[in-house]
Amino acid sequence: MHGRVKIKSTAQQEEEKRKEREKKLKIYVAARDACFSKRKEGIWDDEALQLTQQLLSSNPDFATLWNYRREILMHLETVKEKDEVQKIYEGELSFLESCLKVNPKSYGSWHHRGWVSARLPRPDWARELTLCDRCLSLDDRNFHCWDYRRMVVKMSGVPVDQELEFTDRLIGSNFSNYSSWHYRSTLLPLLHPESPEPPSPCHKPPQTSPPPSPQTHSHRVCEEQLLKEYELVQNAFFTDPNDQSAWFYYRWLLGRAEREEMISCVYVSRDEERVAVAFSRPVNAQSVGLLLVLDGQPQRVEWRSVHPRFKHSPVWICDLPPGTISDITNEHNLTVHWTEKHTHRDCALYTGRTESYCRDSATDQELFRSELSVEKTSVLQSELQSCNQLQELEPLNKWCLLTIILLMRALDPLGYEKETLAHFQTLKEVDSMRSAYYSDLCSKFMIENTILKMEYAEVRVFSISEKNLTTLCHLDQLLLVTHISLSSNQLQRLPPQFAMLQCLEVLEADNNSIENLEGVYHLPKLEEVDLKNNKISTLADLQPLASCPKLKRLDLRGNPVTQTANIESQLAELLPSVTDLLL
């Protein structure tokens, strides 16, 4: 009818949109092909600059075009005056702002902006910081912007305390700003580092060693500042107990610093004429400069890891030339030098002794718990009390439960063991999707407690039966253990790290769910293995035991492998040293 606006059908609208898209695509493809053609011919002119700008304005994630654009700009640097180059790059920064409006998280745009800022003859860092502030106000978790801001701060020399105030502002406006909490954790060790303790004479580096830079220190924060941070973060998680950002930061505050790089143990065996060395972290002994000196004479030895799967390992072993230390009437002095770290450790093998060792215990190394001052102990006790109060109000809050566990471990891991186990059980019920994670974490803490108990008792027996263990860890701390009991747990394997137990004589691992013995590998002293009631199903699963030369007793009762035809004769062939076989 006359006077009425004709309404297009949906089909007509879709057809028009399709034609419009095809038109834009043809223009885009033509411009792209023109760019590729120019780049192939080595043409770096203003037209190429315009073509790339046209394409990147609509698609700022085209990495090849950013590369071509940088080639053009580098060419223009060689043919233009400095002032002209300044104007070109200023225009580039303006263009990049428009690209960031299209996609604020464009990898290509942020990378190119960093490249341009670094080449700008007269950079305006204040402008760049303002841009970062503006972008972060729109999305405070834009990690591209955070990365760029760190680069700007480094290039412009913004003081650390000023950046810390910046995190104060962002956290104050939004407790849930995880990026700000994380950035804060990188700034505090620089602004408030803990005073370093003087090194012990045994580990003292030579005077020619350069002093550590702020980026290479231990990342500990001084106690006075830590106490202030506890108060800040407590305000955050009491405001919103279900927000994870503050809880993660609190966990960082409770964490221990990186361990000092050192030789933590040297063990020497007269019978095997073997030396084992444990480090505070995994290393490649073949490349870190490890030197063995015996009675003042450097030895040519071949270092190898305890298992072929490890190129980096905390424990390395070597065999001495035959007859070097076998005479029990002789005394020997041995020194292992870690030349890369300017540290060493001595070990004396006395007359009449078949073995000797020199080590720092887990307690000495503060491996599982740092020594606390009276003031810090008081503050952590207060924090624990506050978290317990919050847990009464929020009984199903997993972050609160986990933090209570961490506080208990920081204060007294052995004294709070019973409460810790109860809280882990609650955690598994509250957060059942992560039940396996909590089981593994609980296993880790129980192993740490057992190591501490073993060291306090000054024995080399490690017993951790009936603790529902699901994983094994800290096995490098068990280098000197002779007897280990892992009975009645939930272990499914003995991992390759188990081969670090170089002194092990008796292994009790009955009543688990073990299917894999990969870690029972070349254990030179192992004589007895109890694997009763596990899930070992094939002869191949027992193959690692063949590498243990002194194995005499093996209990395989209750394993599927015992149902294999001719199993006894096959085992006799595989393990000829075994004289006491229980099937």
Sequence and secondary structure as in RCSB ss.txt:
>XXXX:A:sequence
MHGRVKIKSTAQQEEEKRKEREKKLKIYVAARDACFSKRKEGIWDDEALQLTQQLLSSNPDFATLWNYRREILMH
LETVKEKDEVQKIYEGELSFLESCLKVNPKSYGSWHHRGWVSARLPRPDWARELTLCDRCLSLDDRNFHCWDYRR
MVVKMSGVPVDQELEFTDRLIGSNFSNYSSWHYRSTLLPLLHPESPEPPSPCHKPPQTSPPPSPQTHSHRVCEEQ
LLKEYELVQNAFFTDPNDQSAWFYYRWLLGRAEREEMISCVYVSRDEERVAVAFSRPVNAQSVGLLLVLDGQPQR
VEWRSVHPRFKHSPVWICDLPPGTISDITNEHNLTVHWTEKHTHRDCALYTGRTESYCRDSATDQELFRSELSVE
KTSVLQSELQSCNQLQELEPLNKWCLLTIILLMRALDPLGYEKETLAHFQTLKEVDSMRSAYYSDLCSKFMIENT
ILKMEYAEVRVFSISEKNLTTLCHLDQLLLVTHISLSSNQLQRLPPQFAMLQCLEVLEADNNSIENLEGVYHLPK
LEEVDLKNNKISTLADLQPLASCPKLKRLDLRGNPVTQTANIESQLAELLPSVTDLLL
>XXXX:A:secstr
 TT      HHHHHHHHHHHHHHHHHHHHHHHHHHHHHHHTT  SHHHHHHHHHHHHH TT HHHHHHHHHHHHH
HHHHS HHHHHHHHHHHHHHHHHHHHH TT HHHHHHHHHHHHH SS  HHHHHHHHHHHHHH TT HHHHHHHH
HHHHHHT  HHHHHHHHHHHHHH TT HHHHHHHHHHHHHHSB       GGG   TTS    TTSS   B HHH
HHHHHHHHHHHHHH TT HHHHHHHHHHHS       EEEEEEETTTTEEEEEEEEEE TTTTTEEEEETTEEE 
   EESSTT SSEEEEEEE  TTSS  TT  EEEEEEEGGGTEEEEEEE TT SEEEEE  TTTTTSS     HH
HHHHHHHHHHHHHHHHHHSTT HHHHHHHHHHHHHH TTTTHHHHHHHHHHHHHHTGGGHHHHHHHHHHHHHHHH
HHHHHHHT SEEE  SS       GGGGTT SEEE  SS   B  GGGGG TT  EEE  SS   B TT  S TT
  EEE  SS   SGGGGGGGGG TT  EEE TT GGGGSTTHHHHHHHH TT  EEE 
